[in-house]
Amino acid sequence: MVDRSTAFGNPFRIGHPYHAAMFTGGDPWSFPLVQDASHAVTLYQRLLAQPDHARFVARIKRDLRGRDLCCWCPLDQPCHADVLLEIANPDLALAPPTDRRAG
């Protein structure tokens, strides 16, 4: 399980604000809303790409490699579990997300 109750959960929630400066280095008072599932997944992907998250990315690679991941997201919607799977298994051929995530 990689939902928000775990260390691997996506902290970005649809309809909730996020601190835009963490990505742009811009206005520290800018708190736009997460628009939809795709936006939440993109923000999570951008967060993990930041250098200060390298240790966490290493943990993802170590702890999640070769595992099936389960989240509450509908299988036909974007999910951060897809990002985790790509990080944990970069050398594997990518199947469509509905084939790789448990529902």
Secondary structure as a PSIPRED ss2 file (coil, helix, strand):
# PSIPRED VFORMAT (PSIPRED V4.0)

   1 M C   1.000  0.000  0.000
   2 V C   1.000  0.000  0.000
   3 D C   1.000  0.000  0.000
   4 R C   1.000  0.000  0.000
   5 S C   1.000  0.000  0.000
   6 T C   1.000  0.000  0.000
   7 A C   1.000  0.000  0.000
   8 F C   1.000  0.000  0.000
   9 G C   1.000  0.000  0.000
  10 N C   1.000  0.000  0.000
  11 P C   1.000  0.000  0.000
  12 F C   1.000  0.000  0.000
  13 R C   1.000  0.000  0.000
  14 I C   1.000  0.000  0.000
  15 G C   1.000  0.000  0.000
  16 H C   1.000  0.000  0.000
  17 P E   0.000  0.000  1.000
  18 Y C   1.000  0.000  0.000
  19 H C   1.000  0.000  0.000
  20 A C   1.000  0.000  0.000
  21 A H   0.000  1.000  0.000
  22 M H   0.000  1.000  0.000
  23 F H   0.000  1.000  0.000
  24 T H   0.000  1.000  0.000
  25 G C   1.000  0.000  0.000
  26 G C   1.000  0.000  0.000
  27 D C   1.000  0.000  0.000
  28 P C   1.000  0.000  0.000
  29 W C   1.000  0.000  0.000
  30 S C   1.000  0.000  0.000
  31 F C   1.000  0.000  0.000
  32 P C   1.000  0.000  0.000
  33 L E   0.000  0.000  1.000
  34 V C   1.000  0.000  0.000
  35 Q C   1.000  0.000  0.000
  36 D C   1.000  0.000  0.000
  37 A H   0.000  1.000  0.000
  38 S H   0.000  1.000  0.000
  39 H H   0.000  1.000  0.000
  40 A H   0.000  1.000  0.000
  41 V H   0.000  1.000  0.000
  42 T H   0.000  1.000  0.000
  43 L H   0.000  1.000  0.000
  44 Y H   0.000  1.000  0.000
  45 Q H   0.000  1.000  0.000
  46 R H   0.000  1.000  0.000
  47 L H   0.000  1.000  0.000
  48 L H   0.000  1.000  0.000
  49 A C   1.000  0.000  0.000
  50 Q C   1.000  0.000  0.000
  51 P H   0.000  1.000  0.000
  52 D H   0.000  1.000  0.000
  53 H H   0.000  1.000  0.000
  54 A H   0.000  1.000  0.000
  55 R H   0.000  1.000  0.000
  56 F H   0.000  1.000  0.000
  57 V H   0.000  1.000  0.000
  58 A H   0.000  1.000  0.000
  59 R H   0.000  1.000  0.000
  60 I H   0.000  1.000  0.000
  61 K H   0.000  1.000  0.000
  62 R H   0.000  1.000  0.000
  63 D H   0.000  1.000  0.000
  64 L H   0.000  1.000  0.000
  65 R C   1.000  0.000  0.000
  66 G C   1.000  0.000  0.000
  67 R C   1.000  0.000  0.000
  68 D C   1.000  0.000  0.000
  69 L E   0.000  0.000  1.000
  70 C E   0.000  0.000  1.000
  71 C C   1.000  0.000  0.000
  72 W C   1.000  0.000  0.000
  73 C C   1.000  0.000  0.000
  74 P C   1.000  0.000  0.000
  75 L C   1.000  0.000  0.000
  76 D C   1.000  0.000  0.000
  77 Q C   1.000  0.000  0.000
  78 P C   1.000  0.000  0.000
  79 C C   1.000  0.000  0.000
  80 H H   0.000  1.000  0.000
  81 A H   0.000  1.000  0.000
  82 D H   0.000  1.000  0.000
  83 V H   0.000  1.000  0.000
  84 L H   0.000  1.000  0.000
  85 L H   0.000  1.000  0.000
  86 E H   0.000  1.000  0.000
  87 I H   0.000  1.000  0.000
  88 A H   0.000  1.000  0.000
  89 N C   1.000  0.000  0.000
  90 P C   1.000  0.000  0.000
  91 D C   1.000  0.000  0.000
  92 L C   1.000  0.000  0.000
  93 A C   1.000  0.000  0.000
  94 L C   1.000  0.000  0.000
  95 A C   1.000  0.000  0.000
  96 P C   1.000  0.000  0.000
  97 P H   0.000  1.000  0.000
  98 T H   0.000  1.000  0.000
  99 D H   0.000  1.000  0.000
 100 R H   0.000  1.000  0.000
 101 R E   0.000  0.000  1.000
 102 A E   0.000  0.000  1.000
 103 G C   1.000  0.000  0.000
